[in-house]
Amino acid sequence: MDEQFDCIIVGGGIAGLSAAMTLARAGATFLLVERGEWSGAKNVSGGVLWGTDLHRLVPNYWEEEDGGWERFVNHRRLTLMDAGGAFSLDFKSDHFDAPPYTGVTVLRSRFDAWLAGKVDEAIAASPKPDESFLATDILVESVIVDESGAATGIRAGGDEFHARCVILAEGVNNLLARQVGLEKEYVPADHVAVGVKEVIRLGRETVEDRFQLRGRSGLTNEFVGAATDGIDGGGFLYTNTESLSVGLVIGMAALRESGRTPYDLLNAFKAHPAVADMVRGGETVEYSAKVVSTGDIRGVPREVYMDGLMIAGEAAHLVLNAGRAIQGMDYAMRSGILAAETALEAVEAGDTSSAQLQRYRQRLDESYVMQDMKAFQGAVHLLHSPHMTGALPRMACDFGREFFTVDNEPTRKATAILRDVRKQHIGLVDFLKLGASAARHL
């Protein structure tokens, strides 16, 4: 076709849809191409969308009867596990009860489809409703790069589509970013992980009774230690309206060295006493496994733009797990918005060269996305240290077992218990180093 769009977006996940919404609202013309049968078809299971950018894209989304989200998060829990015990840091507050919510659980297959519907509504309300499209079930084969090295469009389904600017939001398996030379041919195994998830249906009443929830309030629970049987990684459990999203994120290199399978580790995690009580009586209705980024900033491409093209979301490895939360969807949403805003400026200026599109990188660097990724790299590396998945969780659980035991014997003080437990699991120097590192990076 001869028509040239203002922008072509590759990928109909959160990053791509956020870019599309921003473009539609501004009256730009665009083509979004998604290889799934619909947006969300490839994104089984769920997670947490943090922050308030969803309110920015869909104002007052919580007022809709079917807003695409599951529960708002007002209860947070971090659990250290050994083989038979669990020691948790637990926080719940009505501070998080009022919208705009700072965290909502989502099931991606449902949420992405809902957000795509909102983009369709924005297109219909735009000045050029017949010149922008969401095209699904189409595989993009390559990016068109002209003789000067600038991206000018895509090839898909045997056809060529041209645009002034291209946004790659293709996810972590970023083949197109590799094709144009912005991503390395080989990403080290310690920069990626395997995410394995299940959705376990319990029914709304059971979810709310079991986790002490009211209305649409919800809980997130992260797990460290025996969650992955001491292998680098961690576990999670999120409450949905009538189900749970339960899973593990396991370091690719460590998983390979262990000889274990993600599914076996997930089954062991669900059988742990602390988790088994939470999932009891549930029915597994979805299962998925995929490669995910670890949040190591060394995995971010050297540059996220070139002449005529930008990379957004996990295609640029924009993910962070610094202990407080696993952040990926919010990074995807913010980067999609920033890429679209940069594209709008570039098209308006008639200049989509790298000199103009570098503003995207500047915007990312000025945003919480890159500021947090840079500030918390020490925490990322700390969480992947062997002590965090081994000695520390076992020490916490041994401490808990003695501290909370009441019998007909003299009771030892907490400091004495902690001293003796520490000696059993970690040397004093290593313990002090761990504490100093946590104080410095968390």
C-alpha positions as CSV (number, residue, x, y, z in Angstrom):
1,M,0.0,0.0,0.0
2,D,1.2,3.5,-0.8
3,E,-0.2,5.2,2.3
4,Q,2.3,6.4,4.9
5,F,1.3,6.4,8.6
6,D,2.7,8.8,11.1
7,C,3.8,5.8,13.1
8,I,3.8,2.0,13.0
9,I,3.8,0.1,16.4
10,V,4.9,-3.5,16.5
11,G,3.3,-5.3,19.4
12,G,-0.1,-5.1,21.0
13,G,0.9,-5.5,24.7
14,I,0.9,-2.8,27.3
15,A,3.8,-0.7,25.8
16,G,2.3,-0.8,22.3
17,L,-1.2,-0.1,23.3
18,S,-0.1,2.8,25.6
19,A,1.8,4.3,22.6
20,A,-1.3,3.8,20.4
21,M,-3.6,5.5,22.9
22,T,-1.3,8.5,23.1
23,L,-1.1,8.8,19.3
24,A,-4.9,8.3,18.9
25,R,-5.7,11.0,21.4
26,A,-3.3,13.4,19.6
27,G,-4.9,12.8,16.2
28,A,-1.9,11.0,14.6
29,T,-2.4,8.1,12.2
30,F,-0.8,4.8,13.0
31,L,-0.8,1.1,12.4
32,L,-0.4,-1.3,15.4
33,V,0.5,-4.8,14.4
34,E,0.1,-7.7,16.8
35,R,0.9,-11.3,16.0
36,G,-1.6,-12.8,18.5
37,E,-5.3,-13.3,17.5
38,W,-6.1,-10.4,19.7
39,S,-4.2,-8.2,22.1
40,G,-3.6,-10.3,25.1
41,A,-3.9,-13.7,23.3
42,K,-0.2,-14.4,24.0
43,N,-0.2,-13.0,27.5
44,V,-1.7,-15.7,29.7
45,S,-1.9,-15.3,33.5
46,G,-1.3,-12.0,35.3
47,G,0.6,-9.7,37.6
48,V,0.5,-6.2,39.1
49,L,0.3,-2.9,37.2
50,W,1.9,-0.4,39.5
51,G,1.5,3.4,39.5
52,T,-1.2,5.7,38.2
53,D,-0.4,5.9,34.4
54,L,-3.5,3.8,33.7
55,H,-5.6,6.7,35.1
56,R,-3.6,8.9,32.7
57,L,-4.6,6.7,29.7
58,V,-8.1,5.9,30.8
59,P,-9.3,8.5,33.2
60,N,-11.4,7.1,36.1
61,Y,-11.1,3.6,34.8
62,W,-12.2,2.3,38.2
63,E,-15.7,3.7,37.6
64,E,-16.4,1.3,34.8
65,E,-18.3,-1.8,35.6
66,D,-15.9,-4.0,33.7
67,G,-12.6,-2.0,33.8
68,G,-10.2,-4.7,32.7
69,W,-8.5,-5.0,36.1
70,E,-9.0,-7.4,39.0
71,R,-8.3,-5.9,42.4
72,F,-6.5,-2.8,43.8
73,V,-3.6,-3.6,46.1
74,N,-3.8,-2.4,49.7
75,H,-2.0,-5.4,51.4
76,R,1.7,-6.2,50.7
77,R,3.6,-9.2,52.1
78,L,7.2,-10.4,51.7
79,T,7.9,-13.9,52.8
80,L,11.2,-15.6,53.5
81,M,10.9,-19.4,53.3
82,D,12.9,-22.5,54.2
83,A,11.7,-26.1,53.6
84,G,9.1,-26.1,56.3
85,G,8.5,-22.5,57.5
86,A,7.8,-19.0,56.4
87,F,8.7,-15.6,58.0
88,S,6.8,-12.6,56.6
89,L,7.0,-8.9,56.6
90,D,3.3,-7.9,56.3
91,F,1.8,-4.4,55.7
92,K,-1.8,-3.4,55.1
93,S,-3.2,0.2,55.0
94,D,-6.4,2.0,54.1
95,H,-4.0,4.6,52.6
96,F,-4.1,2.6,49.4
97,D,-7.9,2.2,49.3
98,A,-8.8,5.4,47.4
99,P,-8.4,5.9,43.7
100,P,-6.4,6.6,41.6
101,Y,-5.0,3.3,42.9
102,T,-1.2,2.9,42.9
103,G,-1.4,-0.8,42.1
104,V,-4.0,-3.1,40.5
105,T,-3.8,-6.8,39.7
106,V,-4.6,-7.8,36.2
107,L,-5.0,-10.9,34.0
108,R,-3.2,-9.9,30.9
109,S,-5.4,-11.8,28.4
110,R,-8.4,-9.8,29.7
111,F,-6.6,-6.5,30.5
112,D,-4.8,-6.2,27.2
113,A,-8.1,-6.9,25.2
114,W,-9.9,-4.3,27.3
115,L,-7.1,-1.7,26.7
116,A,-7.2,-2.4,23.0
117,G,-10.9,-1.7,23.1
118,K,-10.2,1.7,24.7
119,V,-7.7,2.4,21.9
120,D,-10.4,1.6,19.3
121,E,-12.7,4.1,21.1
122,A,-9.9,6.7,20.9
123,I,-9.4,6.1,17.2
124,A,-13.2,6.4,16.6
125,A,-13.1,9.8,18.4
126,S,-10.0,11.0,16.6
127,P,-10.0,13.5,13.7
128,K,-9.0,10.7,11.3
129,P,-10.9,7.6,12.5
130,D,-10.5,5.7,9.2
131,E,-6.7,6.1,9.0
132,S,-5.5,4.3,12.1
133,F,-5.8,0.5,12.7
134,L,-5.2,-2.3,15.1
135,A,-4.2,-5.3,13.0
136,T,-4.0,-8.6,14.8
137,D,-2.9,-12.1,13.8
138,I,-0.1,-10.7,11.7
139,L,3.6,-11.5,12.1
140,V,6.1,-8.7,11.3
141,E,8.9,-10.3,9.3
142,S,11.3,-7.4,9.3
143,V,11.8,-3.7,9.6
144,I,12.4,-1.8,6.4
145,V,15.6,0.2,6.6
146,D,16.6,2.5,3.7
147,E,20.0,3.1,2.2
148,S,20.8,5.8,4.8
149,G,20.1,3.3,7.7
150,A,16.8,4.8,8.7
151,A,13.8,2.7,9.6
152,T,10.9,3.6,7.2
153,G,8.4,0.8,7.9
154,I,7.8,-2.9,8.2
155,R,7.3,-6.1,6.1
156,A,4.4,-8.3,7.2
157,G,2.3,-10.9,5.4
158,G,4.1,-10.3,2.2
159,D,3.3,-6.6,2.2
160,E,5.2,-3.4,3.0
161,F,3.8,-0.7,5.3
162,H,5.5,2.6,5.6
163,A,5.6,5.2,8.3
164,R,7.5,8.3,9.4
165,C,8.4,6.5,12.7
166,V,8.4,2.9,14.0
167,I,8.0,1.9,17.7
168,L,9.1,-1.6,18.5
169,A,7.2,-3.0,21.5
170,E,7.6,-6.7,20.6
171,G,8.5,-8.0,24.1
172,V,11.6,-9.7,25.4
173,N,12.1,-11.9,22.4
174,N,13.1,-8.8,20.4
175,L,14.1,-10.2,17.1
176,L,13.4,-7.0,15.2
177,A,15.6,-5.0,17.6
178,R,18.3,-7.5,16.8
179,Q,17.7,-7.1,13.1
180,V,18.2,-3.4,13.1
181,G,21.3,-3.7,15.3
182,L,20.1,-2.2,18.6
183,E,20.1,-5.5,20.4
184,K,23.0,-7.9,20.8
185,E,22.7,-11.2,18.9
186,Y,23.2,-13.0,22.2
187,V,21.9,-11.9,25.6
188,P,23.9,-13.5,28.6
189,A,21.8,-16.0,30.5
190,D,22.3,-14.1,33.8
191,H,20.4,-11.1,32.3
192,V,17.2,-13.1,31.7
193,A,15.0,-15.4,33.7
194,V,12.3,-17.9,33.2
195,G,8.8,-16.9,34.4
196,V,6.3,-19.7,35.1
197,K,2.8,-18.9,36.2
198,E,-0.6,-20.5,36.9
199,V,-4.0,-18.9,37.4
200,I,-5.8,-20.9,40.1
201,R,-9.6,-20.4,40.3
202,L,-11.0,-20.4,43.9
203,G,-14.2,-18.3,43.5
204,R,-14.7,-14.8,44.6
205,E,-16.1,-15.6,48.1
206,T,-13.2,-18.0,48.9
207,V,-10.6,-15.5,47.7
208,E,-12.0,-12.7,49.9
209,D,-12.5,-14.9,52.9
210,R,-9.2,-16.6,52.7
211,F,-7.2,-13.4,52.3
212,Q,-9.4,-11.1,54.4
213,L,-10.3,-8.8,51.5
214,R,-13.2,-6.4,51.2
215,G,-14.8,-5.4,47.9
216,R,-12.1,-5.2,45.3
217,S,-9.1,-4.9,47.7
218,G,-6.3,-7.3,47.1
219,L,-3.0,-8.8,48.3
220,T,0.4,-9.3,46.7
221,N,2.8,-11.7,48.3
222,E,6.5,-12.2,47.1
223,F,8.5,-15.2,48.3
224,V,12.3,-15.7,48.6
225,G,14.3,-18.9,49.6
226,A,12.6,-22.3,49.4
227,A,10.2,-20.8,46.9
228,T,12.8,-21.8,44.3
229,D,14.5,-24.5,46.4
230,G,17.5,-22.2,46.9
231,I,17.9,-21.6,43.2
232,D,18.4,-17.9,42.2
233,G,14.9,-16.4,41.9
234,G,11.7,-16.0,43.8
235,G,8.0,-16.6,43.9
236,F,4.8,-14.6,43.9
237,L,1.1,-14.8,44.6
238,Y,-1.4,-12.1,43.6
239,T,-5.2,-12.1,44.3
240,N,-7.5,-11.6,41.3
241,T,-11.3,-11.2,41.5
242,E,-12.0,-14.9,41.8
243,S,-8.6,-16.5,41.3
244,L,-4.9,-16.3,42.2
245,S,-1.9,-15.7,40.0
246,V,0.8,-17.9,41.4
247,G,4.3,-18.4,39.9
248,L,8.1,-18.2,40.0
249,V,10.8,-16.2,38.3
250,I,14.0,-18.2,38.1
251,G,17.4,-17.1,36.9
252,M,18.1,-18.7,33.5
253,A,21.7,-19.5,34.2
254,A,20.9,-20.9,37.7
255,L,18.0,-23.0,36.4
256,R,20.2,-24.5,33.7
257,E,22.9,-25.4,36.2
258,S,20.4,-27.0,38.6
259,G,19.0,-29.5,36.1
260,R,15.5,-28.8,37.4
261,T,12.5,-27.9,35.3
262,P,10.3,-24.8,36.0
263,Y,7.2,-26.9,36.3
264,D,8.7,-29.1,38.9
265,L,9.8,-26.1,40.9
266,L,6.4,-24.6,40.7
267,N,4.7,-27.7,41.9
268,A,7.1,-27.9,44.9
269,F,6.4,-24.2,45.6
270,K,2.7,-24.8,45.6
271,A,3.2,-27.8,48.0
272,H,5.1,-25.7,50.5
273,P,3.1,-25.5,53.8
274,A,2.8,-21.7,53.5
275,V,1.5,-21.8,50.0
276,A,-0.5,-25.0,50.0
277,D,-2.9,-23.4,52.5
278,M,-3.4,-20.5,50.2
279,V,-4.1,-22.5,47.0
280,R,-6.1,-25.3,48.7
281,G,-9.1,-26.5,46.7
282,G,-8.3,-24.3,43.7
283,E,-8.5,-25.3,40.0
284,T,-5.6,-24.5,37.7
285,V,-7.2,-22.8,34.6
286,E,-4.2,-21.2,33.0
287,Y,-0.5,-22.1,32.7
288,S,2.3,-20.2,30.9
289,A,6.0,-20.0,30.8
290,K,8.2,-17.3,29.2
291,V,11.6,-15.7,29.2
292,V,11.6,-12.4,31.2
293,S,14.2,-9.8,31.9
294,T,15.9,-9.8,35.4
295,G,16.2,-6.0,35.7
296,D,19.9,-6.0,35.3
297,I,20.6,-2.7,33.6
298,R,23.4,-4.3,31.6
299,G,20.7,-6.0,29.6
300,V,19.2,-2.7,28.4
301,P,20.3,-2.1,24.8
302,R,23.2,0.4,24.4
303,E,20.7,2.7,22.7
304,V,16.9,2.6,22.5
305,Y,16.5,4.7,19.3
306,M,18.0,5.1,15.9
307,D,16.9,7.0,12.7
308,G,13.2,6.5,12.4
309,L,12.8,3.9,15.3
310,M,12.4,3.6,19.1
311,I,12.2,0.5,21.4
312,A,9.7,0.5,24.3
313,G,8.8,-1.9,27.2
314,E,10.5,-5.2,27.7
315,A,11.9,-5.2,24.2
316,A,14.3,-2.7,25.8
317,H,14.6,-4.9,29.0
318,L,12.9,-2.2,31.1
319,V,12.1,-4.3,34.2
320,L,13.1,-3.9,37.8
321,N,12.8,-6.2,40.8
322,A,14.5,-4.4,43.7
323,G,12.7,-6.2,46.5
324,R,9.7,-3.9,46.9
325,A,7.8,-5.0,43.8
326,I,8.3,-6.7,40.4
327,Q,7.9,-3.8,38.0
328,G,7.5,-4.4,34.3
329,M,4.0,-3.5,33.2
330,D,4.3,0.1,34.6
331,Y,7.6,0.5,32.8
332,A,6.1,-0.7,29.6
333,M,3.2,1.7,29.9
334,R,5.4,4.7,30.7
335,S,7.9,4.0,28.0
336,G,5.1,3.5,25.4
337,I,3.7,6.9,26.4
338,L,7.1,8.5,26.2
339,A,7.9,6.9,22.8
340,A,4.6,8.1,21.4
341,E,5.1,11.6,22.7
342,T,8.5,11.7,21.1
343,A,7.1,10.4,17.8
344,L,4.4,13.1,17.8
345,E,7.0,15.8,18.2
346,A,9.3,14.3,15.5
347,V,6.5,14.0,13.0
348,E,5.3,17.5,13.7
349,A,8.9,18.8,13.2
350,G,9.2,16.7,10.0
351,D,12.4,15.1,11.4
352,T,12.5,11.5,12.7
353,S,16.2,11.2,12.6
354,S,18.1,9.9,15.7
355,A,19.1,13.5,16.5
356,Q,15.3,14.2,17.1
357,L,14.4,10.8,18.6
358,Q,17.2,11.0,21.2
359,R,14.6,13.0,23.1
360,Y,13.0,9.6,23.9
361,R,16.1,8.5,25.7
362,Q,16.2,11.9,27.5
363,R,12.6,11.4,28.6
364,L,13.3,7.9,29.8
365,D,16.4,9.1,31.8
366,E,14.3,11.8,33.4
367,S,11.5,9.4,34.3
368,Y,11.3,7.1,37.3
369,V,12.0,4.2,34.9
370,M,15.7,4.8,34.3
371,Q,16.2,6.7,37.5
372,D,15.0,3.7,39.5
373,M,16.8,1.1,37.3
374,K,20.1,3.0,37.9
375,A,19.5,3.7,41.6
376,F,18.6,0.2,42.5
377,Q,21.0,-1.9,40.6
378,G,22.8,-2.7,43.8
379,A,19.5,-4.1,45.2
380,V,19.0,-6.2,42.0
381,H,22.4,-7.8,42.5
382,L,21.8,-8.2,46.2
383,L,18.6,-10.1,45.6
384,H,20.4,-12.5,43.3
385,S,23.1,-13.3,45.8
386,P,23.2,-16.8,47.2
387,H,22.7,-15.6,50.8
388,M,19.3,-14.1,49.8
389,T,17.9,-17.4,48.5
390,G,19.8,-19.6,51.1
391,A,21.2,-18.5,54.4
392,L,19.0,-15.5,55.1
393,P,15.6,-17.2,54.6
394,R,16.7,-20.2,56.7
395,M,18.0,-18.0,59.4
396,A,14.8,-16.0,59.5
397,C,12.7,-19.2,59.8
398,D,14.9,-20.7,62.5
399,F,14.6,-17.5,64.4
400,G,10.9,-17.5,64.1
401,R,10.5,-21.1,65.2
402,E,12.3,-20.4,68.5
403,F,11.1,-16.8,69.1
404,F,7.4,-17.8,68.7
405,T,7.7,-21.1,70.6
406,V,6.2,-20.9,74.1
407,D,6.9,-23.9,76.4
408,N,7.6,-24.7,80.0
409,E,11.3,-23.7,79.8
410,P,13.1,-20.5,80.5
411,T,12.6,-18.1,77.5
412,R,15.7,-16.7,75.7
413,K,15.8,-13.1,74.6
414,A,15.6,-12.3,70.9
415,T,19.2,-11.1,70.7
416,A,20.5,-14.4,72.0
417,I,18.3,-16.3,69.6
418,L,19.4,-14.2,66.7
419,R,23.1,-14.5,67.6
420,D,23.0,-18.3,67.8
421,V,20.8,-18.7,64.6
422,R,23.2,-16.5,62.7
423,K,26.2,-18.6,63.7
424,Q,24.4,-21.7,62.2
425,H,23.8,-20.2,58.8
426,I,26.2,-17.3,58.0
427,G,29.6,-16.1,59.1
428,L,29.8,-12.8,61.0
429,V,31.7,-11.0,58.3
430,D,29.3,-12.1,55.5
431,F,26.4,-11.2,57.7
432,L,27.8,-7.7,58.3
433,K,28.5,-7.3,54.6
434,L,25.0,-8.4,53.8
435,G,23.5,-5.9,56.2
436,A,25.7,-3.0,54.9
437,S,24.7,-3.8,51.4
438,A,21.0,-3.9,52.2
439,A,21.3,-0.6,54.0
440,R,23.1,1.0,51.1
441,H,21.0,-0.4,48.2
442,L,17.5,-1.1,49.3
